[in-house]
Amino acid sequence: MIYDFRMYTLRPGATPDYRAGVKELSLGIRQRYGITLAGWYWSEIGALNQVVHIWGYEDAKHMDEGKEAFHNDPDWTGKYLPRTRGLVEKQQTWTMNSPDFAPVYPQVGEIPAEGTPEYIRKNKMVFDFRMYSFKPGAIPSYMAAAEEIAVPLRKSHGINLAGWYYSDIGDLNLVTHIWAYNDLKHFKEGKEAVAADPDWNGKYVPRVRGLLTAQNTYLMNTSEFGPVPE
């Protein structure tokens, strides 16, 4: 699969309206054309008023055809665009790939109703959302270290990988990795446990030292329609 990875800056206070428009219109319109939602996040700490939505396509042909189809869907032009007009102040997009060790989410099914256990679970979860820039040619070494050490090490402390992407079109040498925590308490305790793990400092950090040029992090939330790891 390939991914249309989008980060939007919204007008202050616009996130609830934008999120409702996606839930009620955008998601279903895209799903008509076989486009899957791989992630939907909004910022809690870091740069505020950020929304990230990640859409999965089977291949480049499906991306071209799917985008053309939903952009010309009458519900898109007649309902969704008027619903969200004026809410977005800035848009950034990348075409991303994902490695074999990253999760692949199925088509979003029934959205949990407010107050149900799944709704409560998703609305308690927090996500350590990390965007790293690398020296040219360094991503394969970083990806190998992530698969062999970082992912299983975090998982041993109850931290699940929600998404792992590397850029193909847009800003190059960019990796985004997203880690799922049950709640803020788990976020604090899990990060402390990883930092104290001897394999982190003894095996992982030496493997990736010198590969990165910049790091940006956000604490993100998801929504009831966003896919999350089990």
N, C-alpha and C positions, 0 to 999 in steps of 0.2 A: 504494500500500500504506500501511497504518498499522501502528504498532509498539507492542507492549506491552513497555515498557522497565522492567526490574526491577533494583534494587540491593539486595542482601541483606547484612547483617552476620551472619557465622557465629560460632559458639562457637569460641574459640581452638583450633586444631588440627583443626577439623572439615572444612576445605576438601577434603582428599582423599576422605573418605567422601561428602561431598555431590556432588563431581564424578563419582564412580563411579555414584551413583544416577541422575544425569542421563544419563550415557552409556548405562547399561544399561536404563533404564526411561523416564524422563521424555521424552527426545528422541523415541523411537519412538512413544510414546503420542500425543504432540502431532502427529507427522507423519501419523498415521492420519487426522487431520481437516484436512489441508492446511495446517497451520501450519508456517512455515519458521523456521529458526534463523538470525538475522541477525548474532549475535555472542555469544560466551561468554568472559568474561574474569575473572581473579582477580588481586587486588592483590599486588604485589611491594614497592613503595615508595609511601608515602602512608599513608592509613588502612588498617591491615591487616585481614585476615579479611573483605575485601569480595569479593563475587561479583556480576558484572553479567551478566544474560542478557536478550537482546533477541529477541522473537518477532514475526515478520511475518505480518500478515493481509491479505487482499485488500481489505477495507473494513470499516466498522463492523458491518455485518450478519454478516460472517464472524467477526469478533471475538466478538460476542455468542453466536453459535451454536457456534463452536469451543471457547470457554471452557466453555460448558455441557456440551458433548459430552465433553471430556476430564475435567472434574471428576466426571462420572458414570461414567466408564469403570471397570470393575471392577479393571483392572490399576493404575489410579491410586489408588483408594481401598484396594485390598487389598494392593498391593505397594509402590508408590512412597511413599505417605504414611508407612506404618510404617518404611520404610527411612530416611527423612530426619527423622523426628520427633525434636525436641530439638536439632537441629543449627543452626537459624536463631534468632538473637536479635532481629533487627530487619529490617523490610521497608519499602522505599520503592518506589513505582510511579508511572510517568507513561505517558500515551498520547502518542506522538511521531509526527511526520511527518518525511519525509526529502526533500531537494531532488533535482532531476533529475541533478545532477552527482555524487551519492553512489552507491556501488556497491549493486547488488541481487543477493543471493546466491540460487542455486537451492537446492532441497531437498538436505539433506545426504545424500550417497550412502554408499558404503562407507567406513568409518572406517579410517584408516591403521593397520596393525599396528605394534606396538612394534619399533623398530629399522629400519624402512623409511626411505628418503630423505625422504618427506613427513612422517612422524612426527618425524624429527630436525629437519627444517626448522621445523615448527610449534613445537616445543619449544625452539628457539633464538630464535624471534622475540620481540620485546618491543614494547609498544604505549604510546605517549604518549597517555594518556586524559585529556581535558580537558573540564571542565564549567564553562561560563561563564554568568553572569547578566548581563542587559542592561537598559538603560533601556527603559521601555515604548515600543514602536514602533520600536526600533532594529534588530531582527533582519533585516528585509529589506535594509538597507544593509550589514550585516555579511555576510549571505549572498552579496550581489553581489560584495563585495570578495574573499570566499573563493573563489568560482567563477572570477573573472577574474584573480586574482593569487596567492593563497595556495596553492591546489591545484596549478596548473601549476608554480609556483616550487618547491614541495617536491618535486614529481615529478621536476623537473630534477636534483635531488640524490638521487634514488633512494628517496624517501620516498613511500609509497603511502597513499592515503586508505582506511581500513578501514571507516569509518562516519561519518555526519554527520546529526544529528537535532535537531529543535527541538520544544519541548513544545506540546501542544495541550490536554491535561488533566493537572492536577497543579500543581506550581510553574510559573507562567508565565514568559515571557521567559528561558527556559533553553535553551542550546545545548550539545550534547555532540558533540565531534569527536574521532576516534580515528585516530591515525597509526601505520602499521606500519613497523617497522624489522627488518632481517634478524637483528640480534643487538645486544648491548650496545656493541660497537665502532662499529657503524653508527649506533646511537643517539647516541653522543657526537659522532662526526664529522659526521653529518647535521645535528644541531642547530647545531653551530658553523658549518657551511657556510651554512645558512639565515640565521643571525644576521649573517653577514658579507656576504651578497648585497646589492648596492646597491639592487635592486628592493624588498627587504624594508623597509629603512629609508626609501627614497626614495619608494616608491609605496604599499606596503601599510599600513605603520604610520600614515601620515597619514590614510588612508581610514577607519580604525577607531578612531582616537583619540577618546576621550570617549564611546564607545558602551557600554563595559562598566562594571558595578558590582562584580563579584566574579569571582574565578577560583579553581578547585580543580583540581589535577592529581594524577594517579596514574601510576605505572609498572606496567603490567599484563602478565600472561602470558595465553595462551589454552590450549586443550587440543586433543588430536588430533581431536576431533569438531567443534571450532569452525571456522566458515568464515573464510578469510583472503584478502586480495587476492593475485592472481598477480603 
